[in-house]
Structure formats: C-alpha cells, structure tokens
Amino acid sequence: MATSIRLATETEQRLDSLSSRTGRTKAYYLRQIIENGLDELEDYYLAAEIMERVRKGEEKVYSSASVRKDLGLDN
C-alpha cells in the first residue's frame, strides 16, 4: 500500500543522511520506524483505554497483596 507523508525539513534531512551513509533506502527506514513504533503506540493507547475504564469503575482492579495471596507468594 502506498502512503504519502509530509516530514519536517530537519527530519527529512536526517533521513536522507542516514540513507546515504548506510546505502539503504528511505522507504526501508520509514517501514522500520512504523513497524517498531506501532507496537509502542498500540501499547500506549490500549493502556490509556484501560486506565479510562478503571477511572470510570468499569474495570476490576486488584491490590498487589491480594494477587500475591492468590498466587501463593505471601510466604
């Protein structure tokens, strides 16, 4: 899938420099950034969604003491 993005001049210059110095394409680095960054974004936004449910009382929470006890780690 082809996608178009606009980059800040400084970012584009950094990407051009990296590409020139390593012999890899800019597209290669953009794919790497997106693939690696997507995991972090998913983690962040899913965690934020859960925190909102906790704040609204829609998500059950457990104390560390009760978790330790349930797992038999209270020794």
mmCIF file as gemmi writes it, N, C-alpha and C atoms, coordinates in Angstrom:
data_model
loop_
_atom_site.group_PDB
_atom_site.id
_atom_site.type_symbol
_atom_site.label_atom_id
_atom_site.label_alt_id
_atom_site.label_comp_id
_atom_site.label_asym_id
_atom_site.label_entity_id
_atom_site.label_seq_id
_atom_site.pdbx_PDB_ins_code
_atom_site.Cartn_x
_atom_site.Cartn_y
_atom_site.Cartn_z
_atom_site.occupancy
_atom_site.B_iso_or_equiv
_atom_site.pdbx_formal_charge
_atom_site.auth_seq_id
_atom_site.auth_asym_id
_atom_site.pdbx_PDB_model_num
ATOM 1 N N . MET Axp A 1 ? 0.847 -1.171 0 1 0 ? 1 A 1
ATOM 2 C CA . MET Axp A 1 ? 0 0 0 1 0 ? 1 A 1
ATOM 3 C C . MET Axp A 1 ? 0.893 1.236 0 1 0 ? 1 A 1
ATOM 4 N N . ALA Axp A 2 ? 0.676 2.085 -0.927 1 0 ? 2 A 1
ATOM 5 C CA . ALA Axp A 2 ? 1.44 3.323 -0.995 1 0 ? 2 A 1
ATOM 6 C C . ALA Axp A 2 ? 0.788 4.372 -0.104 1 0 ? 2 A 1
ATOM 7 N N . THR Axp A 3 ? 1.62 5.073 0.653 1 0 ? 3 A 1
ATOM 8 C CA . THR Axp A 3 ? 1.147 6.121 1.554 1 0 ? 3 A 1
ATOM 9 C C . THR Axp A 3 ? 2.072 7.314 1.418 1 0 ? 3 A 1
ATOM 10 N N . SER Axp A 4 ? 1.509 8.489 1.541 1 0 ? 4 A 1
ATOM 11 C CA . SER Axp A 4 ? 2.303 9.706 1.425 1 0 ? 4 A 1
ATOM 12 C C . SER Axp A 4 ? 2.275 10.452 2.753 1 0 ? 4 A 1
ATOM 13 N N . ILE Axp A 5 ? 3.446 10.945 3.187 1 0 ? 5 A 1
ATOM 14 C CA . ILE Axp A 5 ? 3.508 11.742 4.408 1 0 ? 5 A 1
ATOM 15 C C . ILE Axp A 5 ? 4.376 12.968 4.168 1 0 ? 5 A 1
ATOM 16 N N . ARG Axp A 6 ? 4.136 13.991 4.949 1 0 ? 6 A 1
ATOM 17 C CA . ARG Axp A 6 ? 4.977 15.182 4.91 1 0 ? 6 A 1
ATOM 18 C C . ARG Axp A 6 ? 5.864 15.152 6.143 1 0 ? 6 A 1
ATOM 19 N N . LEU Axp A 7 ? 7.145 15.381 5.935 1 0 ? 7 A 1
ATOM 20 C CA . LEU Axp A 7 ? 8.089 15.397 7.04 1 0 ? 7 A 1
ATOM 21 C C . LEU Axp A 7 ? 8.621 16.805 7.233 1 0 ? 7 A 1
ATOM 22 N N . ALA Axp A 8 ? 8.955 17.134 8.469 1 0 ? 8 A 1
ATOM 23 C CA . ALA Axp A 8 ? 9.64 18.399 8.742 1 0 ? 8 A 1
ATOM 24 C C . ALA Axp A 8 ? 10.975 18.362 8.005 1 0 ? 8 A 1
ATOM 25 N N . THR Axp A 9 ? 11.453 19.509 7.591 1 0 ? 9 A 1
ATOM 26 C CA . THR Axp A 9 ? 12.695 19.596 6.828 1 0 ? 9 A 1
ATOM 27 C C . THR Axp A 9 ? 13.848 18.918 7.553 1 0 ? 9 A 1
ATOM 28 N N . GLU Axp A 10 ? 13.991 19.173 8.837 1 0 ? 10 A 1
ATOM 29 C CA . GLU Axp A 10 ? 15.084 18.582 9.608 1 0 ? 10 A 1
ATOM 30 C C . GLU Axp A 10 ? 14.972 17.055 9.632 1 0 ? 10 A 1
ATOM 31 N N . THR Axp A 11 ? 13.762 16.542 9.796 1 0 ? 11 A 1
ATOM 32 C CA . THR Axp A 11 ? 13.557 15.098 9.815 1 0 ? 11 A 1
ATOM 33 C C . THR Axp A 11 ? 13.912 14.486 8.467 1 0 ? 11 A 1
ATOM 34 N N . GLU Axp A 12 ? 13.49 15.125 7.41 1 0 ? 12 A 1
ATOM 35 C CA . GLU Axp A 12 ? 13.806 14.617 6.072 1 0 ? 12 A 1
ATOM 36 C C . GLU Axp A 12 ? 15.311 14.64 5.817 1 0 ? 12 A 1
ATOM 37 N N . GLN Axp A 13 ? 15.99 15.685 6.273 1 0 ? 13 A 1
ATOM 38 C CA . GLN Axp A 13 ? 17.439 15.76 6.114 1 0 ? 13 A 1
ATOM 39 C C . GLN Axp A 13 ? 18.136 14.639 6.885 1 0 ? 13 A 1
ATOM 40 N N . ARG Axp A 14 ? 17.673 14.37 8.082 1 0 ? 14 A 1
ATOM 41 C CA . ARG Axp A 14 ? 18.25 13.279 8.877 1 0 ? 14 A 1
ATOM 42 C C . ARG Axp A 14 ? 18.039 11.938 8.189 1 0 ? 14 A 1
ATOM 43 N N . LEU Axp A 15 ? 16.847 11.739 7.652 1 0 ? 15 A 1
ATOM 44 C CA . LEU Axp A 15 ? 16.534 10.504 6.945 1 0 ? 15 A 1
ATOM 45 C C . LEU Axp A 15 ? 17.385 10.371 5.684 1 0 ? 15 A 1
ATOM 46 N N . ASP Axp A 16 ? 17.538 11.466 4.944 1 0 ? 16 A 1
ATOM 47 C CA . ASP Axp A 16 ? 18.398 11.466 3.749 1 0 ? 16 A 1
ATOM 48 C C . ASP Axp A 16 ? 19.834 11.11 4.12 1 0 ? 16 A 1
ATOM 49 N N . SER Axp A 17 ? 20.324 11.703 5.196 1 0 ? 17 A 1
ATOM 50 C CA . SER Axp A 17 ? 21.692 11.457 5.631 1 0 ? 17 A 1
ATOM 51 C C . SER Axp A 17 ? 21.89 10 6.026 1 0 ? 17 A 1
ATOM 52 N N . LEU Axp A 18 ? 20.975 9.462 6.804 1 0 ? 18 A 1
ATOM 53 C CA . LEU Axp A 18 ? 21.065 8.068 7.218 1 0 ? 18 A 1
ATOM 54 C C . LEU Axp A 18 ? 21.047 7.149 6.007 1 0 ? 18 A 1
ATOM 55 N N . SER Axp A 19 ? 20.158 7.429 5.096 1 0 ? 19 A 1
ATOM 56 C CA . SER Axp A 19 ? 20.034 6.626 3.891 1 0 ? 19 A 1
ATOM 57 C C . SER Axp A 19 ? 21.325 6.66 3.069 1 0 ? 19 A 1
ATOM 58 N N . SER Axp A 20 ? 21.876 7.835 2.903 1 0 ? 20 A 1
ATOM 59 C CA . SER Axp A 20 ? 23.12 7.982 2.133 1 0 ? 20 A 1
ATOM 60 C C . SER Axp A 20 ? 24.283 7.267 2.803 1 0 ? 20 A 1
ATOM 61 N N . ARG Axp A 21 ? 24.395 7.405 4.106 1 0 ? 21 A 1
ATOM 62 C CA . ARG Axp A 21 ? 25.53 6.822 4.834 1 0 ? 21 A 1
ATOM 63 C C . ARG Axp A 21 ? 25.472 5.301 4.899 1 0 ? 21 A 1
ATOM 64 N N . THR Axp A 22 ? 24.266 4.733 4.866 1 0 ? 22 A 1
ATOM 65 C CA . THR Axp A 22 ? 24.138 3.285 5.031 1 0 ? 22 A 1
ATOM 66 C C . THR Axp A 22 ? 23.842 2.539 3.737 1 0 ? 22 A 1
ATOM 67 N N . GLY Axp A 23 ? 23.448 3.269 2.712 1 0 ? 23 A 1
ATOM 68 C CA . GLY Axp A 23 ? 23.127 2.623 1.443 1 0 ? 23 A 1
ATOM 69 C C . GLY Axp A 23 ? 21.752 1.976 1.407 1 0 ? 23 A 1
ATOM 70 N N . ARG Axp A 24 ? 20.952 2.227 2.413 1 0 ? 24 A 1
ATOM 71 C CA . ARG Axp A 24 ? 19.576 1.715 2.424 1 0 ? 24 A 1
ATOM 72 C C . ARG Axp A 24 ? 18.635 2.82 1.966 1 0 ? 24 A 1
ATOM 73 N N . THR Axp A 25 ? 17.461 2.433 1.521 1 0 ? 25 A 1
ATOM 74 C CA . THR Axp A 25 ? 16.506 3.422 1.034 1 0 ? 25 A 1
ATOM 75 C C . THR Axp A 25 ? 15.8 4.119 2.187 1 0 ? 25 A 1
ATOM 76 N N . LYS Axp A 26 ? 15.281 5.282 1.909 1 0 ? 26 A 1
ATOM 77 C CA . LYS Axp A 26 ? 14.472 5.99 2.905 1 0 ? 26 A 1
ATOM 78 C C . LYS Axp A 26 ? 13.23 5.164 3.231 1 0 ? 26 A 1
ATOM 79 N N . ALA Axp A 27 ? 12.672 4.51 2.229 1 0 ? 27 A 1
ATOM 80 C CA . ALA Axp A 27 ? 11.478 3.677 2.443 1 0 ? 27 A 1
ATOM 81 C C . ALA Axp A 27 ? 11.77 2.563 3.446 1 0 ? 27 A 1
ATOM 82 N N . TYR Axp A 28 ? 12.972 1.995 3.385 1 0 ? 28 A 1
ATOM 83 C CA . TYR Axp A 28 ? 13.354 0.949 4.337 1 0 ? 28 A 1
ATOM 84 C C . TYR Axp A 28 ? 13.271 1.491 5.762 1 0 ? 28 A 1
ATOM 85 N N . TYR Axp A 29 ? 13.865 2.647 5.992 1 0 ? 29 A 1
ATOM 86 C CA . TYR Axp A 29 ? 13.871 3.207 7.35 1 0 ? 29 A 1
ATOM 87 C C . TYR Axp A 29 ? 12.482 3.636 7.789 1 0 ? 29 A 1
ATOM 88 N N . LEU Axp A 30 ? 11.688 4.168 6.891 1 0 ? 30 A 1
ATOM 89 C CA . LEU Axp A 30 ? 10.325 4.542 7.251 1 0 ? 30 A 1
ATOM 90 C C . LEU Axp A 30 ? 9.509 3.309 7.637 1 0 ? 30 A 1
ATOM 91 N N . ARG Axp A 31 ? 9.677 2.201 6.914 1 0 ? 31 A 1
ATOM 92 C CA . ARG Axp A 31 ? 8.989 0.96 7.29 1 0 ? 31 A 1
ATOM 93 C C . ARG Axp A 31 ? 9.438 0.495 8.662 1 0 ? 31 A 1
ATOM 94 N N . GLN Axp A 32 ? 10.751 0.553 8.93 1 0 ? 32 A 1
ATOM 95 C CA . GLN Axp A 32 ? 11.267 0.139 10.231 1 0 ? 32 A 1
ATOM 96 C C . GLN Axp A 32 ? 10.676 0.99 11.353 1 0 ? 32 A 1
ATOM 97 N N . ILE Axp A 33 ? 10.651 2.28 11.151 1 0 ? 33 A 1
ATOM 98 C CA . ILE Axp A 33 ? 10.116 3.197 12.158 1 0 ? 33 A 1
ATOM 99 C C . ILE Axp A 33 ? 8.648 2.896 12.423 1 0 ? 33 A 1
ATOM 100 N N . ILE Axp A 34 ? 7.884 2.702 11.369 1 0 ? 34 A 1
ATOM 101 C CA . ILE Axp A 34 ? 6.451 2.448 11.529 1 0 ? 34 A 1
ATOM 102 C C . ILE Axp A 34 ? 6.212 1.101 12.2 1 0 ? 34 A 1
ATOM 103 N N . GLU Axp A 35 ? 6.896 0.056 11.731 1 0 ? 35 A 1
ATOM 104 C CA . GLU Axp A 35 ? 6.68 -1.27 12.307 1 0 ? 35 A 1
ATOM 105 C C . GLU Axp A 35 ? 7.074 -1.318 13.775 1 0 ? 35 A 1
ATOM 106 N N . ASN Axp A 36 ? 8.202 -0.716 14.127 1 0 ? 36 A 1
ATOM 107 C CA . ASN Axp A 36 ? 8.644 -0.728 15.523 1 0 ? 36 A 1
ATOM 108 C C . ASN Axp A 36 ? 7.817 0.219 16.376 1 0 ? 36 A 1
ATOM 109 N N . GLY Axp A 37 ? 7.498 1.363 15.847 1 0 ? 37 A 1
ATOM 110 C CA . GLY Axp A 37 ? 6.739 2.343 16.6 1 0 ? 37 A 1
ATOM 111 C C . GLY Axp A 37 ? 5.286 1.962 16.805 1 0 ? 37 A 1
ATOM 112 N N . LEU Axp A 38 ? 4.741 1.181 15.889 1 0 ? 38 A 1
ATOM 113 C CA . LEU Axp A 38 ? 3.344 0.786 16.001 1 0 ? 38 A 1
ATOM 114 C C . LEU Axp A 38 ? 3.103 -0.051 17.256 1 0 ? 38 A 1
ATOM 115 N N . ASP Axp A 39 ? 4.033 -0.924 17.59 1 0 ? 39 A 1
ATOM 116 C CA . ASP Axp A 39 ? 3.908 -1.71 18.827 1 0 ? 39 A 1
ATOM 117 C C . ASP Axp A 39 ? 3.804 -0.794 20.04 1 0 ? 39 A 1
ATOM 118 N N . GLU Axp A 40 ? 4.664 0.216 20.085 1 0 ? 40 A 1
ATOM 119 C CA . GLU Axp A 40 ? 4.649 1.144 21.219 1 0 ? 40 A 1
ATOM 120 C C . GLU Axp A 40 ? 3.359 1.954 21.268 1 0 ? 40 A 1
ATOM 121 N N . LEU Axp A 41 ? 2.886 2.413 20.112 1 0 ? 41 A 1
ATOM 122 C CA . LEU Axp A 41 ? 1.641 3.175 20.069 1 0 ? 41 A 1
ATOM 123 C C . LEU Axp A 41 ? 0.453 2.323 20.501 1 0 ? 41 A 1
ATOM 124 N N . GLU Axp A 42 ? 0.408 1.083 20.035 1 0 ? 42 A 1
ATOM 125 C CA . GLU Axp A 42 ? -0.685 0.195 20.452 1 0 ? 42 A 1
ATOM 126 C C . GLU Axp A 42 ? -0.658 -0.006 21.958 1 0 ? 42 A 1
ATOM 127 N N . ASP Axp A 43 ? 0.508 -0.278 22.515 1 0 ? 43 A 1
ATOM 128 C CA . ASP Axp A 43 ? 0.62 -0.458 23.958 1 0 ? 43 A 1
ATOM 129 C C . ASP Axp A 43 ? 0.127 0.768 24.711 1 0 ? 43 A 1
ATOM 130 N N . TYR Axp A 44 ? 0.568 1.947 24.273 1 0 ? 44 A 1
ATOM 131 C CA . TYR Axp A 44 ? 0.202 3.188 24.95 1 0 ? 44 A 1
ATOM 132 C C . TYR Axp A 44 ? -1.311 3.422 24.904 1 0 ? 44 A 1
ATOM 133 N N . TYR Axp A 45 ? -1.885 3.37 23.71 1 0 ? 45 A 1
ATOM 134 C CA . TYR Axp A 45 ? -3.298 3.697 23.576 1 0 ? 45 A 1
ATOM 135 C C . TYR Axp A 45 ? -4.205 2.646 24.199 1 0 ? 45 A 1
ATOM 136 N N . LEU Axp A 46 ? -3.816 1.375 24.144 1 0 ? 46 A 1
ATOM 137 C CA . LEU Axp A 46 ? -4.614 0.346 24.808 1 0 ? 46 A 1
ATOM 138 C C . LEU Axp A 46 ? -4.546 0.499 26.326 1 0 ? 46 A 1
ATOM 139 N N . ALA Axp A 47 ? -3.365 0.845 26.846 1 0 ? 47 A 1
ATOM 140 C CA . ALA Axp A 47 ? -3.226 1.077 28.286 1 0 ? 47 A 1
ATOM 141 C C . ALA Axp A 47 ? -4.049 2.298 28.71 1 0 ? 47 A 1
ATOM 142 N N . ALA Axp A 48 ? -4.029 3.35 27.904 1 0 ? 48 A 1
ATOM 143 C CA . ALA Axp A 48 ? -4.812 4.556 28.219 1 0 ? 48 A 1
ATOM 144 C C . ALA Axp A 48 ? -6.305 4.235 28.233 1 0 ? 48 A 1
ATOM 145 N N . GLU Axp A 49 ? -6.724 3.376 27.311 1 0 ? 49 A 1
ATOM 146 C CA . GLU Axp A 49 ? -8.13 2.965 27.258 1 0 ? 49 A 1
ATOM 147 C C . GLU Axp A 49 ? -8.517 2.201 28.528 1 0 ? 49 A 1
ATOM 148 N N . ILE Axp A 50 ? -7.659 1.317 28.965 1 0 ? 50 A 1
ATOM 149 C CA . ILE Axp A 50 ? -7.931 0.549 30.184 1 0 ? 50 A 1
ATOM 150 C C . ILE Axp A 50 ? -7.947 1.473 31.404 1 0 ? 50 A 1
ATOM 151 N N . MET Axp A 51 ? -7.009 2.409 31.461 1 0 ? 51 A 1
ATOM 152 C CA . MET Axp A 51 ? -6.989 3.355 32.593 1 0 ? 51 A 1
ATOM 153 C C . MET Axp A 51 ? -8.275 4.167 32.65 1 0 ? 51 A 1
ATOM 154 N N . GLU Axp A 52 ? -8.806 4.546 31.522 1 0 ? 52 A 1
ATOM 155 C CA . GLU Axp A 52 ? -10.068 5.288 31.495 1 0 ? 52 A 1
ATOM 156 C C . GLU Axp A 52 ? -11.198 4.417 32.046 1 0 ? 52 A 1
ATOM 157 N N . ARG Axp A 53 ? -11.206 3.139 31.685 1 0 ? 53 A 1
ATOM 158 C CA . ARG Axp A 53 ? -12.22 2.227 32.225 1 0 ? 53 A 1
ATOM 159 C C . ARG Axp A 53 ? -12.057 2.06 33.726 1 0 ? 53 A 1
ATOM 160 N N . VAL Axp A 54 ? -10.811 2.019 34.209 1 0 ? 54 A 1
ATOM 161 C CA . VAL Axp A 54 ? -10.565 1.93 35.654 1 0 ? 54 A 1
ATOM 162 C C . VAL Axp A 54 ? -11.12 3.171 36.34 1 0 ? 54 A 1
ATOM 163 N N . ARG Axp A 55 ? -10.825 4.348 35.783 1 0 ? 55 A 1
ATOM 164 C CA . ARG Axp A 55 ? -11.309 5.604 36.383 1 0 ? 55 A 1
ATOM 165 C C . ARG Axp A 55 ? -12.836 5.646 36.452 1 0 ? 55 A 1
ATOM 166 N N . LYS Axp A 56 ? -13.498 5.064 35.445 1 0 ? 56 A 1
ATOM 167 C CA . LYS Axp A 56 ? -14.962 5.055 35.396 1 0 ? 56 A 1
ATOM 168 C C . LYS Axp A 56 ? -15.558 3.925 36.237 1 0 ? 56 A 1
ATOM 169 N N . GLY Axp A 57 ? -14.699 3.068 36.817 1 0 ? 57 A 1
ATOM 170 C CA . GLY Axp A 57 ? -15.18 1.952 37.609 1 0 ? 57 A 1
ATOM 171 C C . GLY Axp A 57 ? -15.677 0.792 36.764 1 0 ? 57 A 1
ATOM 172 N N . GLU Axp A 58 ? -15.3 0.772 35.494 1 0 ? 58 A 1
ATOM 173 C CA . GLU Axp A 58 ? -15.747 -0.282 34.58 1 0 ? 58 A 1
ATOM 174 C C . GLU Axp A 58 ? -14.757 -1.442 34.486 1 0 ? 58 A 1
ATOM 175 N N . GLU Axp A 59 ? -13.62 -1.31 35.129 1 0 ? 59 A 1
ATOM 176 C CA . GLU Axp A 59 ? -12.565 -2.34 35.062 1 0 ? 59 A 1
ATOM 177 C C . GLU Axp A 59 ? -12.219 -2.742 36.478 1 0 ? 59 A 1
ATOM 178 N N . LYS Axp A 60 ? -12.213 -4.035 36.743 1 0 ? 60 A 1
ATOM 179 C CA . LYS Axp A 60 ? -11.895 -4.516 38.087 1 0 ? 60 A 1
ATOM 180 C C . LYS Axp A 60 ? -10.39 -4.395 38.324 1 0 ? 60 A 1
ATOM 181 N N . VAL Axp A 61 ? -10.021 -3.964 39.526 1 0 ? 61 A 1
ATOM 182 C CA . VAL Axp A 61 ? -8.609 -3.847 39.893 1 0 ? 61 A 1
ATOM 183 C C . VAL Axp A 61 ? -8.348 -4.709 41.126 1 0 ? 61 A 1
ATOM 184 N N . TYR Axp A 62 ? -7.094 -5.107 41.272 1 0 ? 62 A 1
ATOM 185 C CA . TYR Axp A 62 ? -6.69 -5.97 42.373 1 0 ? 62 A 1
ATOM 186 C C . TYR Axp A 62 ? -5.484 -5.347 43.063 1 0 ? 62 A 1
ATOM 187 N N . SER Axp A 63 ? -5.427 -5.482 44.368 1 0 ? 63 A 1
ATOM 188 C CA . SER Axp A 63 ? -4.266 -4.996 45.1 1 0 ? 63 A 1
ATOM 189 C C . SER Axp A 63 ? -3.131 -5.991 44.929 1 0 ? 63 A 1
ATOM 190 N N . SER Axp A 64 ? -1.913 -5.51 45.086 1 0 ? 64 A 1
ATOM 191 C CA . SER Axp A 64 ? -0.767 -6.423 44.974 1 0 ? 64 A 1
ATOM 192 C C . SER Axp A 64 ? -0.817 -7.484 46.079 1 0 ? 64 A 1
ATOM 193 N N . ALA Axp A 65 ? -1.321 -7.113 47.247 1 0 ? 65 A 1
ATOM 194 C CA . ALA Axp A 65 ? -1.425 -8.071 48.355 1 0 ? 65 A 1
ATOM 195 C C . ALA Axp A 65 ? -2.376 -9.203 47.993 1 0 ? 65 A 1
ATOM 196 N N . SER Axp A 66 ? -3.521 -8.878 47.394 1 0 ? 66 A 1
ATOM 197 C CA . SER Axp A 66 ? -4.467 -9.943 47.045 1 0 ? 66 A 1
ATOM 198 C C . SER Axp A 66 ? -3.926 -10.823 45.925 1 0 ? 66 A 1
ATOM 199 N N . VAL Axp A 67 ? -3.195 -10.248 44.993 1 0 ? 67 A 1
ATOM 200 C CA . VAL Axp A 67 ? -2.595 -11.032 43.907 1 0 ? 67 A 1
ATOM 201 C C . VAL Axp A 67 ? -1.534 -11.981 44.472 1 0 ? 67 A 1
ATOM 202 N N . ARG Axp A 68 ? -0.681 -11.453 45.364 1 0 ? 68 A 1
ATOM 203 C CA . ARG Axp A 68 ? 0.346 -12.305 45.988 1 0 ? 68 A 1
ATOM 204 C C . ARG Axp A 68 ? -0.3 -13.458 46.753 1 0 ? 68 A 1
ATOM 205 N N . LYS Axp A 69 ? -1.365 -13.15 47.486 1 0 ? 69 A 1
ATOM 206 C CA . LYS Axp A 69 ? -2.041 -14.179 48.258 1 0 ? 69 A 1
ATOM 207 C C . LYS Axp A 69 ? -2.659 -15.225 47.339 1 0 ? 69 A 1
ATOM 208 N N . ASP Axp A 70 ? -3.365 -14.792 46.283 1 0 ? 70 A 1
ATOM 209 C CA . ASP Axp A 70 ? -3.996 -15.714 45.341 1 0 ? 70 A 1
ATOM 210 C C . ASP Axp A 70 ? -2.987 -16.603 44.626 1 0 ? 70 A 1
ATOM 211 N N . LEU Axp A 71 ? -1.787 -16.089 44.407 1 0 ? 71 A 1
ATOM 212 C CA . LEU Axp A 71 ? -0.742 -16.849 43.722 1 0 ? 71 A 1
ATOM 213 C C . LEU Axp A 71 ? 0.14 -17.643 44.687 1 0 ? 71 A 1
ATOM 214 N N . GLY Axp A 72 ? -0.144 -17.538 45.969 1 0 ? 72 A 1
ATOM 215 C CA . GLY Axp A 72 ? 0.631 -18.268 46.973 1 0 ? 72 A 1
ATOM 216 C C . GLY Axp A 72 ? 2.039 -17.7 47.16 1 0 ? 72 A 1
ATOM 217 N N . LEU Axp A 73 ? 2.19 -16.415 46.984 1 0 ? 73 A 1
ATOM 218 C CA . LEU Axp A 73 ? 3.509 -15.773 47.103 1 0 ? 73 A 1
ATOM 219 C C . LEU Axp A 73 ? 3.672 -15.022 48.411 1 0 ? 73 A 1
ATOM 220 N N . ASP Axp A 74 ? 2.766 -15.222 49.33 1 0 ? 74 A 1
ATOM 221 C CA . ASP Axp A 74 ? 2.799 -14.481 50.593 1 0 ? 74 A 1
ATOM 222 C C . ASP Axp A 74 ? 3.692 -15.123 51.65 1 0 ? 74 A 1
ATOM 223 N N . ASN Axp A 75 ? 4.568 -15.984 51.254 1 0 ? 75 A 1
ATOM 224 C CA . ASN Axp A 75 ? 5.422 -16.696 52.229 1 0 ? 75 A 1
ATOM 225 C C . ASN Axp A 75 ? 6.519 -15.837 52.75 1 0 ? 75 A 1
